[in-house]
Amino acid sequence: MDKPVQVNSDITFLPSHLPLPIPGHGYVGINAFVLKSQQPVLVDTGMGIEADEYMSALESIIDPSEIQWIWITHDDADHIGNLEAVLARAPKAKIITNIIGVARMETSWHINLDMVHLVNPGETLDVGDRILHAVRPPLFDSPATMGLYDPKSDAFFSSDCFGAFVPEPVPNAQDVASDALLEGFGMFNKGNHPWVHLADEKKLGSVLNVVKEMNPQTILSAHLAPATGMLDQFLKTMAQLPSADPFVGPNQVEIEQIMAQVNAGQVPTVEA
């Protein structure tokens, strides 16, 4: 875990990261967020391998017993890794997901439906001082994916969508050089959502327009530091993905070459 970062007066960013499995190709963020609404909301619960660090970071921001909602943007391990640990400290909290999310999480541990508040994309949740809007992001890798838009803070919590591979961990997306950011953005969104190459460009464009019309000032992706004022650049890049070259990782021969170079203290030269 990295040090929590205040995004604005309402939102705190709990950042973590993993080095990419391709040495020399950067990092991917693994993020969660706390929304200090009247009824506090935790968005995702990080990686289980960082349980102690995650809980310490969370406790530095809020007493977990005050959390009333845990919004799971989808059920992948890097989003629900500490869900049980948080629930043990947050007895009033309900899990926000949809019925597919419940079914998928049920394969790992039993979830009583009285622990859950079901919300579908297009629906809303009243958290006391604001209404949160459930929004399915334009790109997703799970049928349970459900982001949220907070009009009061003008922030879109976009789950995996709008993530990027970056040269090094940063507290803000603006800290990454523009060319490197957009290259890593395209690579991540092709690799994590490979079906985008099967998408009809006009249909994808209509979905992107939903986000454009929503026009959030800040994008809060699970896999990129907070990005403010960058929506147009991201949407333009994303619109080009269906016709872009697919992401192809190294094969076994190439990864062995890369590892040999790393072990020899050289900069890897095989492109993934």
C-alpha positions, -999 to +999 in steps of 0.1 A: +000+000+000+010+036-007+001+066+014-036+076+011-042+107-010-070+133-005-087+137-039-111+164-027-129+173+005-152+142+002-130+115-014-098+098-003-078+075-026-063+044-011-035+036-036-016+004-041+002-010-071+018-041-087+047-042-110+036-056-144+045-093-150+066-080-179+097-066-164+106-031-174+070-023-186+058-004-156+031-007-130-006-011-126-026+006-098-049-014-075-071+013-059-099+017-035-117+049-024-135+063+006-164+087+000-172+106+031-208+112+024-233+115+052-235+077+051-199+069+043-191+046+013-161+024+007-155+017-030-137-017-033-115-034-008-081-040-023-059-070-025-060-097+002-022-100+001-020-065+016-047-071+043-028-056+072-016-026+052-050-020+036-068-020+070-042+003+085-046+027+056-084+025+058-083+032+096-061+062+090-090+078+070-121+066+088-132+044+117-145+013+098-175+011+121-188+043+105-189+028+070-225+022+060-220+011+024-193-010+006-197-005-031-181-035-050-175-024-086-171-061-094-160-093-078-124-098-090-098-106-063-082-071-064-116-056-056-129-079-029-096-090-013-104-075+021-141-075+020-145-100+049-120-081+070-138-048+064-172-063+072-158-076+105-150-040+115-180-024+098-211-042+113-236-016+099-223-018+064-242-033+035-225-046+003-236-028-029-236-051-059-261-067-083-274-102-084-246-114-107-221-101-082-238-120-054-237-152-074-201-149-083-189-140-048-210-169-034-184-192-051-158-180-026-177-174+006-214-175+017-232-141+014-265-137+033-288-116+012-295-094+043-258-083+040-265-070+005-283-040-011-289-047-048-285-019-073-286-023-110-270+000-136-293+029-142-305+029-106-296+052-077-286+050-040-294+077-014-265+080+010-279+109+030-264+141+015-263+129-021-277+105-046-252+081-062-259+068-097-250+033-107-233+034-142-219+005-162-186+017-176-180+016-213-155-012-210-156-040-184-143-075-178-170-089-156-208-090-160-211-078-124-192-046-132-210-015-119-193+019-114-209+049-098-212+086-105-214+111-076-228+144-089-219+163-057-182+157-061-185+153-099-165+121-098-170+089-118-157+057-100-152+037-132-140+002-119-114-012-143-123+011-172-100+041-178-071+022-162-035+025-175-001+010-173+023+037-160+061+039-158+060+044-120+033+048-093+021+084-090-006+101-068-022+118-098-026+108-134-015+142-145+020+134-131+026+109-159+039+123-192+010+126-217+025+103-243+034+076-218+000+078-201-021+075-233+001+046-246-004+028-212-041+037-213-046+021-247-025-009-238-044-015-205-079-011-219-071-034-249-055-060-227-081-059-199-111-057-223-101-077-254-136-079-267-133-042-276-119-054-310-152-071-317-172-040-309-191-020-334-175+015-334-208+033-336-223+013-307-192+018-286-194+055-295-229+057-282-218+042-249-189+066-247-213+095-253-232+085-221-200+093-202-193+124-222-227+138-214-223+129-178-190+149-181-174+140-147-145+163-138-126+135-121-122+098-132-115+074-104-104+042-119-094+011-099-062+009-120-050+045-125-044+074-101-072+100-100-075+118-134-090+153-134-098+172-166-087+143-188-120+129-199-119+141-235-084+126-241-095+093-226-127+091-246-109+099-279-083+072-272-110+047-262-130+053-294-100+042-315-095+009-297-118-013-318-095-008-349-063-007-329-038-036-329-047-060-301-026-063-270-003-094-273+019-103-244+052-121-247+053-158-254+075-182-234+106-176-256+103-138-253+097-139-215+128-160-211+148-135-231+134-107-210+143-125-177+178-133-189+184-096-197+170-086-163+191-112-145+221-098-163+214-063-152+203-052-186+173-031-197+148-055-214+147-049-251+120-074-262+088-056-268+056-071-255 
